[in-house]
Amino acid sequence: MSPQEKAESLGLTFARTEPGYLNLCIRSGQQLITSGHVSDLKGKLGEGVSVEQGYEAAKDCAQKILNSVWNTHGSLDGLRVIKLLGCVNSSPDFTDQHLVINGASDLLHEIFGKDGDGYHARSALGFAQLPTGVAVEVEAIFEIL
């Protein structure tokens, strides 16, 4: 099953988006580089937002990233996930950012294959605050094969 078919079998849908203030996904040579995509969930991990909720928020970010990539590339096929940067709105004592960003990584592993084109480098960082108080922001880099 191709990545596009796998994503659709998981219930992901893709829709054309109108260009906004910033480019959500830009092609540079053989790479697709996304802007940070934010979760719908607001709040701070370690202060009312659970790791499980954060995990789902990171997954939501990855779904939005995939829609932006689809808008630029026309398909999820022919791509390899290179790098994720996950930003987690965290209380000072919260240390499970990596478990939160697993929500994004796990979805990309499921679609592109953990042992293949979905096997990526990643950073998961805690921040004192993210724009508009969102819980999670994720950006990604893909290689066009």
C-alpha positions as CSV (number, residue, x, y, z in Angstrom):
1,M,0.0,0.0,0.0
2,S,1.4,3.4,-0.9
3,P,1.7,6.2,1.7
4,Q,-1.2,8.0,0.1
5,E,-3.4,4.9,0.2
6,K,-2.3,4.2,3.8
7,A,-3.2,7.7,4.9
8,E,-6.6,7.5,3.3
9,S,-7.2,4.0,4.8
10,L,-6.6,5.6,8.2
11,G,-9.3,8.1,7.5
12,L,-7.1,11.1,6.7
13,T,-8.6,13.5,4.1
14,F,-6.9,16.1,2.1
15,A,-8.2,19.4,1.0
16,R,-6.9,22.4,-1.0
17,T,-6.0,25.4,1.1
18,E,-5.8,29.0,0.1
19,P,-2.3,30.6,0.5
20,G,-2.0,32.7,3.6
21,Y,0.5,35.1,5.2
22,L,3.2,32.4,5.2
23,N,3.9,29.4,3.0
24,L,2.8,26.3,4.9
25,C,5.1,24.1,2.8
26,I,7.8,25.2,0.4
27,R,9.8,23.1,-2.1
28,S,13.5,23.7,-2.1
29,G,15.4,21.5,-4.5
30,Q,14.4,17.9,-3.6
31,Q,13.1,18.9,-0.2
32,L,9.7,20.0,1.2
33,I,10.0,22.1,4.3
34,T,7.0,22.9,6.3
35,S,6.1,25.8,8.6
36,G,5.2,25.0,12.1
37,H,1.7,23.5,12.3
38,V,-0.1,24.0,15.6
39,S,-2.6,21.9,17.5
40,D,-6.2,22.8,18.1
41,L,-5.6,22.0,21.7
42,K,-4.5,24.8,23.9
43,G,-2.8,24.6,27.3
44,K,0.4,23.6,29.0
45,L,1.7,20.1,29.5
46,G,2.3,19.5,33.2
47,E,-0.4,22.1,34.1
48,G,-3.7,20.5,33.1
49,V,-2.9,18.9,29.8
50,S,-2.0,15.2,30.0
51,V,0.7,13.4,28.0
52,E,-2.1,11.5,26.3
53,Q,-3.8,14.7,25.2
54,G,-0.5,16.1,24.1
55,Y,0.2,13.0,22.1
56,E,-3.1,13.5,20.2
57,A,-2.3,17.1,19.7
58,A,1.0,16.2,18.1
59,K,-0.8,13.7,15.9
60,D,-3.2,16.5,14.9
61,C,-0.2,18.6,13.9
62,A,1.2,15.8,11.8
63,Q,-2.1,15.5,10.0
64,K,-2.1,19.2,9.2
65,I,1.5,18.9,8.0
66,L,0.5,16.0,5.7
67,N,-2.3,18.2,4.2
68,S,0.2,21.0,3.5
69,V,2.6,18.6,1.9
70,W,-0.2,17.1,-0.2
71,N,-1.1,20.6,-1.3
72,T,2.5,21.3,-2.5
73,H,3.4,17.8,-3.8
74,G,0.0,16.6,-4.9
75,S,0.5,13.2,-3.1
76,L,2.2,11.6,-0.1
77,D,3.8,9.1,-2.5
78,G,7.4,9.5,-3.5
79,L,8.5,11.1,-0.2
80,R,10.8,10.3,2.7
81,V,10.4,11.9,6.1
82,I,13.8,13.4,7.0
83,K,13.3,15.5,10.2
84,L,10.7,16.6,12.7
85,L,10.9,19.4,15.2
86,G,8.3,19.2,18.0
87,C,7.7,22.1,20.3
88,V,5.7,21.4,23.5
89,N,4.2,24.1,25.7
90,S,5.6,22.9,29.0
91,S,5.6,23.7,32.7
92,P,9.1,24.1,34.1
93,D,9.1,20.6,35.6
94,F,7.6,18.7,32.6
95,T,10.1,16.3,31.1
96,D,8.1,14.1,28.8
97,Q,8.2,16.2,25.6
98,H,9.5,13.1,23.7
99,L,6.4,11.1,24.6
100,V,4.1,13.9,23.4
101,I,5.9,14.3,20.0
102,N,5.6,10.5,19.6
103,G,2.1,11.3,18.4
104,A,3.5,12.9,15.3
105,S,6.3,10.3,14.8
106,D,4.0,7.4,15.2
107,L,1.5,8.6,12.6
108,L,4.4,9.2,10.1
109,H,5.8,5.7,10.9
110,E,2.4,4.2,10.2
111,I,2.0,5.9,6.9
112,F,5.6,5.8,5.5
113,G,6.9,2.8,7.4
114,K,9.1,2.9,10.6
115,D,11.8,0.8,8.9
116,G,11.6,2.7,5.6
117,D,10.8,6.2,4.4
118,G,9.2,7.1,7.7
119,Y,12.3,6.5,9.8
120,H,13.3,10.1,10.7
121,A,15.5,12.3,12.8
122,R,13.7,14.3,15.5
123,S,14.0,16.9,18.2
124,A,11.3,17.3,21.0
125,L,11.7,20.5,23.0
126,G,9.9,22.2,25.8
127,F,8.9,25.9,25.6
128,A,7.6,28.3,28.2
129,Q,4.9,29.3,25.8
130,L,3.8,28.8,22.1
131,P,1.9,31.1,19.9
132,T,-1.8,31.7,21.0
133,G,-1.3,29.3,23.9
134,V,-1.4,26.1,21.8
135,A,-0.1,22.9,23.4
136,V,2.0,21.6,20.5
137,E,3.7,22.9,17.3
138,V,5.5,20.6,14.8
139,E,7.4,21.3,11.7
140,A,8.9,18.7,9.2
141,I,11.3,18.2,6.3
142,F,10.6,15.7,3.6
143,E,12.8,14.5,0.8
144,I,11.3,14.0,-2.7
145,L,12.6,10.7,-3.9
